[in-house]
Amino acid sequence: MVYWKKLDQTHYRDSPPDGACGWYTIAQAVQRHNTNALLNLYSKEGLHQAAQILESLQQLNPSCSGEGLIAFPVAIEWIKRKHLRPRATLDYQYQLFCEDYTTILDVIPTTLFVLPSAEARRSTIQMPHDNAHEWLTLHSTSSINRPGHESHVSAFPLRNILTIAQGELFTQLAGGHYFLYPILNNEQQRCEQALQDFAFNLWDYLHSIRVNLLQYPDDLLTPGRSSASVAHISSLAATTSAAKLLNRRLQQITEPVYISHAQSTISMLQPDNQQPTSGTSEEDYSQQVTSSEPTIRHCYGTDPEDQIRLSIGNLTQDQQASISKLHQ
């Protein structure tokens, strides 16, 4: 499934926007994990603390990309000297690659959500009525949140999402800037509420009841076709038992799906080798779709506070058929 979180700029400036924000945010995540507090990265002392944290992580020899291995020591030395040149900007080639974020932080449960760039949005799934572009999707998470250490990007088995929701180290990458999410009270409970709402909406959709739906690129380009339909018809809402049935079936069908190249035309996600090369540009990293996309994957659910949403991820044809049979 795909885990969505709403943009929150509370900690935007806690990772100074000078090109080293990804490295700063790694240090801030460790600091929060260890002390439940954040560093002051506008002070010499705070910058040196961040450098020390990064050095300790570097000594663990994380299995990051080749570019990341080169950039890591350069970024550390740059941060140590930043107080001497407050207006300096870290060169692009030494900025953090988003694929390295959770790899470097693999020793703690941390998760990265990414907002597609303006260019990438033209070919990615979007939330309806999201003119402000506030919804980010789960991009990657550290291995402690992945039982069996499976490698997933952007779409995850439901069991992993429920594990991720128990944590507190959520990071957002939006507009080329890394920064932490504030701790959301009852994240796991809200995630479960979004799952139940997804089950209700999917049930309603299968019974031809109109609900709000995700917008796919083809919906935005095809005249007269829209995935953003009207709100729930409350008089025909799904029953609680229907939601429980769907939740039970979803637990069975939202297991990892590994698709071949030939099957990728119905994939909601790009293959791993099309992930962005740099987290500061957020190239087309996720949710590339084609006109063959199954319509049941337009459904999503949200928590009562509208901070978390869940939608369905990769499906095999058998899984699609299993869901479609639920209304019979």
matplotlib code that plots the C-alpha trace (Angstrom):
import matplotlib.pyplot as plt

x = [0.0, 1.0, 1.3, 0.6, 1.3, 0.4, 3.2, 4.1, 6.6, 6.9, 10.6, 11.5, 14.2, 15.6, 17.5, 19.0, 18.3, 21.9, 22.3, 23.3, 19.8, 19.8, 22.9, 21.5, 18.3, 20.1, 21.8, 18.5, 16.9, 19.6, 19.5, 15.7, 16.0, 18.6, 17.4, 13.9, 15.3, 16.7, 20.1, 20.5, 22.2, 22.5, 25.2, 28.8, 28.2, 25.1, 27.0, 29.9, 27.4, 25.9, 29.3, 30.1, 26.8, 27.6, 31.1, 29.8, 27.4, 30.2, 32.2, 29.4, 30.2, 26.7, 26.0, 25.0, 25.6, 29.0, 28.2, 27.0, 30.3, 32.2, 29.9, 29.7, 33.2, 33.1, 29.7, 31.1, 34.1, 31.9, 29.5, 32.4, 33.5, 30.0, 30.1, 33.0, 30.9, 27.2, 26.0, 27.8, 26.0, 27.1, 27.9, 25.2, 27.4, 27.9, 24.2, 22.4, 20.9, 17.4, 18.2, 20.9, 18.8, 17.3, 20.4, 22.7, 20.1, 19.5, 20.5, 17.3, 13.7, 13.4, 11.2, 11.3, 8.3, 8.8, 6.8, 7.2, 8.7, 6.4, 7.7, 7.2, 3.6, 2.5, 3.2, 2.4, -0.8, -2.2, -4.7, -8.0, -8.4, -4.7, -4.0, -1.4, 0.4, 0.5, 0.5, 3.8, 4.2, 6.3, 9.5, 11.8, 12.3, 15.2, 15.5, 14.2, 10.8, 11.0, 10.5, 12.6, 14.5, 12.7, 13.6, 10.6, 10.3, 7.1, 4.6, 4.9, 3.1, 0.5, 2.3, 5.3, 3.2, 1.6, 5.1, 6.3, 3.4, 4.6, 7.7, 8.4, 11.2, 9.4, 11.2, 9.8, 11.6, 9.6, 10.8, 14.3, 14.5, 14.8, 13.3, 11.7, 8.0, 6.7, 5.8, 2.1, 0.1, -1.4, 0.2, -0.5, -4.1, -4.6, -3.0, -5.5, -8.3, -7.2, -7.1, -10.7, -11.8, -10.0, -12.0, -15.3, -14.4, -13.4, -16.6, -18.6, -16.7, -17.3, -21.1, -21.1, -21.4, -19.5, -16.4, -13.4, -10.7, -7.1, -6.2, -4.1, -2.2, -4.7, -7.6, -6.0, -5.3, -8.5, -11.4, -14.6, -12.8, -12.1, -11.1, -12.2, -15.8, -18.2, -18.2, -19.7, -23.4, -24.0, -27.4, -25.6, -22.4, -20.7, -21.4, -18.9, -18.9, -18.1, -15.1, -13.9, -14.2, -12.2, -9.5, -9.1, -8.8, -6.4, -4.2, -4.0, -3.5, -1.2, 1.8, 5.0, 4.5, 7.5, 6.6, 8.5, 9.4, 6.5, 4.1, 5.4, 2.8, 0.3, 2.7, 2.0, 5.7, 8.7, 11.3, 14.0, 16.5, 14.4, 14.6, 15.9, 19.7, 19.5, 17.0, 17.3, 15.6, 13.0, 13.0, 10.3, 10.7, 7.3, 3.8, 4.3, 1.2, -0.4, -3.9, -4.2, -4.2, -7.0, -9.7, -10.0, -6.6, -8.1, -9.6, -8.0, -8.8, -8.0, -7.8, -10.3, -7.7, -6.8, -3.1, -2.6, -4.0, -3.6, -4.1, -3.5, -0.2, 1.0, -1.5, -1.3, -4.2, -5.3, -5.3, -7.3, -9.9, -10.0, -10.9, -13.4, -15.2, -15.8, -19.0, -20.6]
y = [0.0, 3.6, 5.7, 9.5, 12.3, 15.9, 18.5, 20.1, 23.0, 23.2, 22.1, 23.6, 25.9, 23.4, 22.0, 25.2, 25.4, 25.8, 22.6, 20.5, 20.1, 16.4, 15.9, 18.2, 16.2, 13.0, 14.5, 15.9, 12.5, 10.9, 13.7, 13.4, 9.6, 9.9, 13.0, 13.8, 17.3, 19.0, 20.7, 24.5, 24.4, 28.2, 28.0, 26.8, 24.3, 22.8, 22.5, 20.7, 18.3, 17.6, 16.8, 14.5, 12.6, 12.2, 11.0, 8.3, 7.2, 7.2, 4.9, 2.3, 2.0, 2.4, 0.7, 4.0, 4.8, 5.5, 9.2, 9.1, 7.6, 10.4, 13.1, 11.9, 13.1, 16.3, 17.3, 16.6, 18.9, 21.5, 21.5, 21.9, 25.1, 26.4, 28.9, 30.7, 31.3, 31.6, 32.3, 29.5, 26.8, 23.2, 22.2, 20.2, 17.2, 16.8, 17.1, 14.1, 11.6, 10.6, 6.9, 7.3, 8.9, 5.8, 3.7, 5.9, 5.9, 2.2, 1.9, 3.6, 3.4, 6.3, 7.0, 9.4, 10.9, 12.7, 15.4, 15.1, 18.1, 20.2, 18.5, 15.0, 15.8, 15.7, 11.9, 10.9, 10.1, 13.1, 13.7, 15.4, 19.0, 19.2, 22.6, 23.4, 20.1, 19.1, 15.3, 13.4, 9.6, 7.2, 6.8, 4.6, 3.3, 1.8, -2.0, -2.2, -1.3, -4.0, -7.5, -9.8, -6.8, -6.8, -3.9, -1.7, 1.8, 3.9, 1.0, -1.4, -4.4, -3.4, -5.1, -2.8, 0.4, -0.5, -1.0, 2.3, 4.1, 3.1, 5.3, 8.9, 9.7, 10.8, 13.0, 15.0, 16.0, 18.8, 21.5, 20.1, 20.5, 17.9, 18.5, 16.5, 16.0, 17.0, 14.1, 13.3, 12.1, 8.6, 8.1, 4.4, 4.9, 7.4, 5.1, 2.3, 4.8, 5.7, 2.0, 1.5, 4.5, 3.0, -0.2, 1.8, 3.7, 0.7, -1.1, 1.9, 2.2, -1.5, -0.9, 2.1, 4.6, 7.8, 8.7, 11.0, 9.2, 9.7, 11.5, 9.6, 11.3, 9.9, 11.4, 14.8, 14.6, 12.9, 15.4, 14.6, 12.1, 12.8, 10.7, 13.3, 12.5, 13.9, 13.0, 10.0, 9.3, 8.8, 7.0, 4.2, 4.0, 0.7, -1.3, -1.9, -5.6, -4.7, -2.8, -5.6, -8.0, -5.7, -5.2, -8.9, -9.5, -6.5, -8.1, -11.2, -9.4, -6.5, -8.7, -7.8, -8.0, -8.4, -7.7, -8.4, -5.9, -7.1, -6.5, -3.1, -1.3, -1.8, -0.8, 2.3, 2.7, 3.2, 0.4, 0.9, 1.9, 5.0, 6.4, 9.9, 10.3, 13.2, 14.0, 17.7, 17.4, 14.7, 13.5, 11.1, 8.8, 7.2, 6.2, 6.3, 4.9, 4.0, 3.9, 0.2, 1.2, -0.7, 1.6, 0.1, 1.7, 5.1, 4.6, 5.9, 6.4, 9.2, 9.6, 11.9, 14.7, 14.5, 14.1, 10.5, 8.7, 5.2, 3.9, 0.6, -0.2, -2.8, -5.6, -8.8, -9.7, -12.3, -9.7, -7.3, -10.1, -10.9, -7.3, -7.0, -10.1, -8.7, -6.9, -10.0]
z = [0.0, -0.3, 2.9, 2.5, 4.9, 4.7, 4.5, 7.8, 7.9, 11.7, 11.5, 8.1, 9.5, 12.0, 9.0, 7.4, 3.7, 2.5, 0.5, 3.5, 4.8, 4.1, 6.2, 8.9, 9.0, 9.5, 12.6, 13.8, 13.5, 15.6, 18.2, 18.5, 18.8, 21.6, 23.5, 22.2, 21.4, 18.3, 17.7, 17.1, 13.7, 13.6, 16.3, 16.2, 18.9, 17.2, 13.9, 15.6, 17.3, 13.9, 12.5, 15.4, 14.9, 11.2, 11.9, 14.2, 11.5, 8.9, 11.1, 10.8, 7.1, 5.8, 2.4, 0.7, -3.0, -4.5, -4.7, -1.1, 0.0, -1.7, -0.4, 3.2, 4.4, 2.3, 3.9, 7.4, 6.9, 5.3, 8.2, 10.7, 8.9, 8.2, 11.1, 9.4, 6.3, 7.4, 3.8, 2.1, 0.2, -0.1, -3.7, -5.4, -6.0, -2.2, -1.3, 0.1, -2.3, -1.1, -1.6, 1.0, 3.7, 5.3, 4.5, 6.5, 9.3, 9.2, 12.9, 14.0, 12.8, 10.4, 7.4, 4.4, 2.7, -0.6, -2.5, -6.3, -8.1, -10.2, -13.3, -11.9, -10.8, -14.4, -14.5, -10.9, -9.0, -7.1, -4.4, -5.5, -4.6, -3.7, -5.4, -2.7, -3.3, 0.4, 0.2, 0.3, -0.2, 1.7, -0.2, 2.0, 5.5, 7.5, 7.6, 11.2, 9.8, 7.2, 8.6, 6.5, 5.3, 1.9, -0.3, -1.1, -2.5, -2.2, -1.9, 1.1, 2.5, 5.0, 7.9, 7.2, 7.2, 10.5, 11.9, 10.5, 12.0, 15.5, 15.1, 15.6, 13.2, 10.1, 7.5, 4.6, 1.4, -0.3, -2.7, -2.6, 1.2, 3.9, 7.4, 10.2, 10.7, 14.2, 16.3, 15.5, 18.4, 17.9, 14.5, 14.6, 15.6, 12.8, 10.3, 11.4, 11.0, 7.5, 6.7, 7.9, 5.9, 2.9, 3.4, 3.6, 0.4, -1.5, -0.5, -1.6, -4.9, -5.7, -5.0, -7.4, -4.7, -5.5, -3.4, -3.7, -5.8, -6.6, -9.8, -12.3, -15.2, -17.7, -15.8, -16.0, -19.7, -20.9, -21.6, -19.6, -17.4, -13.7, -10.7, -8.3, -7.8, -5.2, -1.5, 0.2, -0.2, 3.5, 3.1, 1.3, 3.4, 3.9, 7.0, 9.8, 8.9, 5.4, 6.5, 8.7, 5.8, 3.6, 6.3, 6.7, 3.0, 2.6, 5.2, 2.9, -0.4, 0.4, 0.6, -1.4, -5.1, -7.3, -11.0, -14.1, -16.8, -18.9, -16.0, -15.2, -17.4, -14.7, -11.9, -9.8, -9.1, -11.3, -11.2, -8.6, -11.3, -12.1, -8.6, -8.3, -8.3, -5.9, -3.1, -3.8, -7.2, -6.6, -10.1, -11.2, -8.3, -7.9, -9.1, -12.9, -14.4, -17.7, -19.1, -18.1, -14.4, -12.6, -11.4, -7.9, -7.2, -7.4, -3.9, -0.7, 3.0, 5.4, 9.2, 11.0, 11.3, 7.6, 8.3, 7.0, 3.9, 2.6, -1.0, -2.6, -4.2, -6.7, -7.4, -9.4, -11.6, -9.0, -6.3, -8.4, -9.0, -5.3, -4.4, -7.2, -6.0, -2.5, -3.5, -5.0]

ax = plt.figure().add_subplot(projection="3d")
ax.plot(x, y, z, "-o")
ax.set_aspect("equal")
plt.show()
